[in-house]
Amino acid sequence: MYSRFTIQTRLSPVEAERVLEGLVRPNVFLLEPDPPTPDLRPFVGRIDGGSFKFHRVITGRNSFLPIIIGRVTPGEGGAVIRGHMRLAVAVAVAMTAFTGATLTAAFNELPRQLAALNIWAACGFALFPLFGAILIAVGYYPEQHKAMGLLLDAFERNRVVG
């Protein structure tokens, strides 16, 4: 799960970074006290010197949230925000191992189960790798669209070019 994006705006790089800062709250550590008022910014992470790395704030659990990484650079007539969204490295490694294990099991067991006319077991072995792919897609893609929508809306409110 990896996708690139580019947002071009008439805002200066400093103003574009300020727009991002309005969307991203800093990481909070466990020992810090809760702020007196809740922070309603939709992302948590860091923005530093034109580069950024953050993810959406959600209630509940979703290991497949996209991590958004990129830079704000000067562009023709404004700023260009270039970045990419990807899975967390640990999640990508775990799901790669899961997919490899289920594919290996499917290739090893599917012929045996079909020869034994055990159709339900054969279907289970055949569909288990697909389950992992569906799990990733259901967790990642809706969150990717929400995150991209929030970014585009913020820059649209601030005169996006394209």
N, C-alpha and C positions, 0 to 999 in steps of 0.2 A: 504494500500500500504506500504509494508515493505519488505526489502530484506537485507540479510547479505552478506558480502563479506570478503575474505581473500586474501591478496597479500603477497607472500613470495619473498624476495629478498636477494641477497648476500651483499647488502649495509649494513653498520652499522646502528643502529637506528638513530644516529645523521645525517648520510648522507641521510637516507630515509626521515627524517623530513625536511632536506634541499631541497629535491626534491619536497615535498609538499609545502614548502614555495615558491618555484619557480612557483607554480601553483595558489597560493591563495593570493589575495591582501587583505589588512586589510579592515574592515568596514569603510566606509566614512560617516561622519555625515554631516547634511545639512549645517551647518555653516562654515565648512572647505572650504578653497578656492580650486578650481580645480587645479590639478597638471599641470605643464607646458607641460609635454608630456603624452599622453594617456597611461594608464596601460592596457596592452594586456593580462594579466593573466586571464584564463578562469573561475576562481572561486573567490568568495568573502566570507570572514569569518575570522576565527581565528585558529591559531595553537599555542599551549602553553604547554610546558612541556610534549611533547609526545602525547597529546590529540588534537583532531581537531573537528571543526564544521564549515561547509561551504556549499554553494550552487553555482550553475552555474550562471554566469553573462549572461543575455540575453537582447536583445532589444525587447521591447514590454512587454506584460503582460502574466503571466502564474502562477496562484496561486497553480498549482499542481507540481511545481518544487520540486524535492526531496532534502531534507536536508540530508547532509552526515555527519555522526558523527562516531568517532572512536578513536583508539589509535595506536601508533607505539610502539611495544615492541621488546625486543631482542628475537631472534629465533635461531634455529640451523643453524649456518653458516651465519648469517646475521640478518635481521630484518623481522618482521611480521607486516603487517598493517591489523588490524581487524576493521571492521566497519559495519555500516548498513545505509541504505537509507530509509527515511520515508517521509510522507507528513508532512507539518507544522501542529501543534496541532490544531490551529484555523480552518484550512481547513478540517481536519479530523472530528472535532466536527460538523462543518456546514454541511458537506456532510452526516454524520451519521443522523443528524436531517432531512435533505432533503429526504434521502432514507426512513427513518421511516415514515415521513409524506406522501410520495407518496405511500408507501406500504399500509399504513392504508387507504388512500383514495381508492386505488385499491381494497382492500378487502371489503370495505364498499359499493362502488359504482358499481363495476363490476357486481354483481348479479342483481342489479336494472336495469342497462343499458341493460343487456342481456335479462331480462324479458320484457323490453319495446321494444326489437328488435332494439335498437339504437346501431348498430354495430360500427359506427365510434367513438362514445363516449366510448364504451367498449374497443376498441383498444387503444384509447388515455390513458385511465386509466391503462390499462394493460402494455403499453409500457413506461409510464413516469418513473417508477423506473429504467428501463433499460437505459433510456436516461442519468440518473445520473451516472450509472456505466460506460457507454461509454465515457461520458465527462471526468471522472477521468482517465480512461485508455488512452485516446488520449492525455491528458495533461501530465500524469506522466511517462508512460513507454518509450516513445521515449527519454525523457529527462534523464531517468535513464540509458538508453543504451549509450547516448552521454557522460554522466558524467563518467560512468564506463570505456568507451573507452578512455577518456582523461587520467584517472588515470593509466590504464594499459599501454597506450602509453608512459607516462612519466617514468614509472618504467622499461618498456621494453628497452627504450633508455639507461637505467642505469643498464643493465644486470639482468633482472628478472629471478628467478629460476623457479617459477611455479605459 
